[in-house]
């Protein structure tokens, strides 16, 4: 009953982090396979999963290949209904699905300007107005989720769900680029990146060095905060 999960470089692949957290946080059995994003062998590494062409992607124990993180999440929620991937309450579950879907489809300015990196916390990064707009929208969604769930702090829906999984790389961007958000949003971002599973993911990524380093900025920086 073990799944095969194909992921990219841990330090930089935000979508892979989401895919891995689905398995890790909800105790779903997996074997991980590394797809090398910066070596020119990505298509070769994913050949066995055709027509999947991006990471993460998974193969179910019965041989079904599933790409795209939201499709993977829904498939695993169907196959493991007792694992708690979505909130139990219908209104909270619908809201969590909304947040995850908007995460997959939106925030292109934030993603483009602030690629996920788990190495350092930059100082002095100046976000463009479009990035500020994405941050404002994210805070609106997080606030709405808390209104629906009644969770004033901690995870968006009280217990950890797929919504927290999907926004973990956003949290890494907020912290990694010192982006301007409210104290409440920053506290939630810190909780996400401080999670022990995320720390294990980052530690594994740090075992590999990159020359040249992807996405490096010529800005002062502090050590990663957790």
C-alpha positions in Angstrom: 0.0 0.0 0.0 3.0 2.3 -0.6 2.9 5.2 -3.0 5.7 6.4 -5.2 6.2 10.1 -5.0 8.4 12.0 -7.4 9.8 15.3 -6.1 12.3 18.0 -7.1 15.1 19.7 -5.3 14.0 20.2 -1.7 15.5 23.6 -1.2 13.8 25.2 -4.1 10.8 23.1 -5.3 7.7 24.6 -3.6 5.3 22.3 -5.3 7.3 19.2 -4.3 7.2 20.4 -0.7 3.4 20.5 -0.9 3.3 17.0 -2.3 5.6 15.6 0.2 3.8 17.2 3.2 0.5 15.6 2.1 2.1 12.2 2.7 4.3 13.1 5.7 1.8 15.0 7.7 -1.0 12.5 7.3 1.0 9.4 7.7 0.5 8.0 4.2 3.2 5.5 3.1 5.5 6.7 0.3 8.8 6.1 -1.5 10.4 9.3 -2.7 12.2 9.6 -6.0 14.3 12.7 -6.8 13.8 14.4 -10.1 16.8 16.7 -10.8 15.5 20.1 -11.8 18.8 21.7 -12.6 20.7 19.0 -14.3 18.8 18.8 -17.6 17.5 15.3 -16.9 14.0 16.2 -15.7 12.2 14.5 -18.7 14.3 11.4 -18.3 13.7 11.2 -14.6 9.9 11.4 -15.2 9.8 9.1 -18.1 8.2 6.3 -16.1 5.4 8.6 -15.2 4.4 9.8 -18.7 2.4 11.8 -19.4 3.3 13.6 -16.1 5.9 16.3 -16.9 6.1 18.3 -13.7 6.9 17.5 -10.0 5.4 16.4 -7.8 3.7 13.4 -9.3 2.7 10.1 -7.8 2.0 6.5 -8.7 -0.6 4.8 -6.6 0.0 1.2 -5.3 -2.3 0.0 -8.1 -0.3 1.8 -10.8 -2.3 4.9 -11.4 -0.2 8.0 -12.2 -1.5 11.3 -10.9 0.1 14.7 -11.5 -0.7 18.1 -10.2 -0.8 18.7 -6.4 -4.5 19.4 -6.0 -5.4 16.2 -8.0 -3.0 14.3 -5.8 -4.6 15.7 -2.7 -8.1 14.9 -3.7 -7.1 11.4 -4.8 -5.5 10.7 -1.4 -8.4 12.2 0.5 -10.7 9.8 -1.3 -8.5 6.8 -0.7 -7.8 7.7 2.9 -11.0 9.2 4.2 -10.0 8.8 7.9 -6.7 10.5 7.6 -8.1 14.0 8.1 -6.7 15.7 5.0 -9.8 18.0 4.8 -11.7 19.5 7.7 -14.7 17.4 8.8 -17.2 20.4 8.9 -18.7 20.9 5.4 -18.4 24.7 5.5 -14.8 24.5 6.6 -14.0 21.8 4.1 -15.5 23.9 1.2 -13.5 26.9 2.4 -10.3 24.8 2.6 -10.8 23.6 -0.9 -11.3 27.1 -2.1 -8.0 28.3 -0.5 -6.1 25.4 -2.0 -7.6 25.9 -5.5 -6.8 29.6 -5.4 -3.3 28.8 -4.3 -2.8 26.6 -7.3 -4.3 29.0 -9.8 -3.2 32.4 -8.4 -0.4 34.6 -6.9 1.7 34.5 -10.0 3.4 37.8 -9.1 4.5 36.5 -5.7 5.7 33.2 -7.2 7.7 34.9 -10.0 9.3 37.6 -7.9 10.0 35.4 -4.8 10.9 31.9 -5.8 10.9 29.6 -2.8 14.4 29.1 -1.2 15.0 27.7 2.2 18.5 29.0 2.7 18.3 32.5 4.1 16.1 35.4 5.1 16.9 38.4 2.9 16.8 41.9 4.2 15.9 44.9 2.0 13.8 43.1 -0.7 11.4 45.6 -2.3 8.2 43.9 -3.5 6.5 45.3 -6.5 2.9 46.5 -6.2 1.6 43.3 -7.8 3.4 41.2 -5.1 1.8 43.4 -2.4 -1.6 42.7 -4.0 -1.0 39.0 -3.8 0.0 39.3 -0.2 -3.1 41.3 0.6 -5.3 38.6 -1.1 -3.5 35.9 0.8 -4.2 37.6 4.1 -7.8 38.1 3.1 -8.2 34.4 2.5 -6.4 33.4 5.7 -8.7 35.8 7.7 -11.8 34.4 6.0 -10.7 30.8 6.8 -10.3 31.8 10.5 -13.7 33.4 10.5 -15.3 30.2 9.1 -13.3 27.9 11.5 -13.2 30.0 14.6 -9.5 29.3 15.0 -8.0 32.6 16.1 -4.4 31.3 16.0 -2.5 28.2 15.0 -3.6 26.2 12.0 -6.3 27.8 9.8 -9.0 25.3 10.6 -8.0 24.3 14.1 -6.4 21.0 13.2 -3.7 20.7 10.5 -5.3 20.2 7.0 -4.4 20.5 3.4 -4.9 24.2 3.5 -1.9 24.5 5.8 0.1 22.2 3.5 -0.7 24.3 0.4 0.3 27.6 2.1 3.6 26.4 3.6 5.7 27.5 0.6 3.9 30.9 0.8 5.1 31.1 4.4 8.6 30.3 3.2 8.4 33.2 0.8 7.1 35.6 3.4 9.9 34.7 5.8 12.6 34.2 3.2 12.1 37.6 1.5 11.0 39.6 4.6 7.7 40.4 3.0 5.4 42.9 4.7 2.4 41.2 6.3 0.5 41.6 9.5 1.8 40.3 12.8 -1.0 37.6 12.7 0.0 36.5 9.2 3.7 36.4 10.1 3.0 34.3 13.2 1.1 31.8 11.1 3.9 31.8 8.5 6.5 31.1 11.3 4.3 28.3 12.6 4.2 26.7 9.2 7.9 26.8 8.6 8.7 25.8 12.1 6.8 22.5 11.8 9.1 19.5 12.4 8.2 18.0 9.1 9.2 21.1 7.2 12.4 21.3 9.3 13.2 17.7 8.2 12.5 18.5 4.6 14.8 21.6 4.8 17.6 19.7 6.5 17.6 17.0 3.8 17.8 19.7 1.2 20.8 21.3 2.8 22.8 18.2 2.2 23.2 19.4 -1.4 25.0 22.5 -2.6 24.5 24.4 -5.8 27.0 26.2 -7.9 25.7 28.5 -9.1 22.9 28.8 -6.6 19.4 29.2 -8.1 17.6 32.5 -7.4 20.5 34.1 -5.4 20.0 37.8 -4.7 22.7 40.3 -4.0 21.1 41.5 -0.8 22.0 41.3 2.9 20.6 38.2 4.6 20.2 36.6 7.9 20.3 32.9 8.7 17.1 30.9 8.2 15.1 31.7 11.3 14.3 28.2 12.5 
